[in-house]
Amino acid sequence: MNIKKNYDGKELTLIVEGNIDTNTSEILTDEINSEIGKFNSLIMDFSGVEYISSAGLRVLISTKKKLKKEEITFVIKNINETVNEIFKMSGFDKLLDII
């Protein structure tokens, strides 16, 4: 998994590529946590994400909860059909803001 960070003022976009699974979910968590306090909006660009496991879904929901407490916007964009199907089957399409 690769993660690129782009700031536009106080808006952070994380461009994620590869799989988000048990082996990589901790890396994503660490990347997000290392930036908390530096942004007031987080966008995760999933155009390069091929697969997400339950471990990856846990990262997303815990991030949403953490940022919601701080009233920080969190959205996910550019998901492919496979990842979208995983979100739908797990019900995460209703829990996360996907654009």
GITA-V409148 format. One record per backbone hydrogen bond with DSSP energy under -0.5 kcal/mol. NH is the residue of the N-H (numbers start at 1). CO is the residue of the C=O. If there is no record, write none. Layout:
nh:NH co:CO
nh:NH co:CO
//
This chain:
nh:2 co:17
nh:4 co:15
nh:6 co:13
nh:8 co:11
nh:11 co:8
nh:12 co:10
nh:12 co:41
nh:13 co:6
nh:14 co:12
nh:14 co:43
nh:15 co:4
nh:15 co:13
nh:16 co:14
nh:16 co:45
nh:17 co:2
nh:18 co:48
nh:20 co:51
nh:21 co:19
nh:24 co:21
nh:25 co:21
nh:28 co:24
nh:29 co:25
nh:30 co:26
nh:31 co:27
nh:32 co:28
nh:33 co:29
nh:34 co:30
nh:35 co:31
nh:35 co:32
nh:36 co:32
nh:38 co:35
nh:40 co:10
nh:41 co:10
nh:42 co:73
nh:43 co:12
nh:44 co:75
nh:45 co:14
nh:45 co:43
nh:46 co:44
nh:46 co:77
nh:48 co:16
nh:49 co:46
nh:50 co:18
nh:50 co:48
nh:51 co:18
nh:53 co:20
nh:57 co:53
nh:58 co:54
nh:59 co:55
nh:60 co:56
nh:61 co:57
nh:62 co:58
nh:63 co:59
nh:64 co:60
nh:65 co:61
nh:66 co:62
nh:67 co:63
nh:68 co:64
nh:69 co:65
nh:70 co:66
nh:71 co:68
nh:72 co:67
nh:73 co:40
nh:75 co:42
nh:76 co:97
nh:77 co:44
nh:84 co:80
nh:85 co:81
nh:86 co:82
nh:87 co:83
nh:88 co:84
nh:89 co:85
nh:90 co:86
nh:91 co:87
nh:91 co:88
nh:92 co:87
nh:93 co:87
nh:94 co:91
nh:95 co:91
nh:96 co:92
nh:98 co:96
nh:99 co:76
//
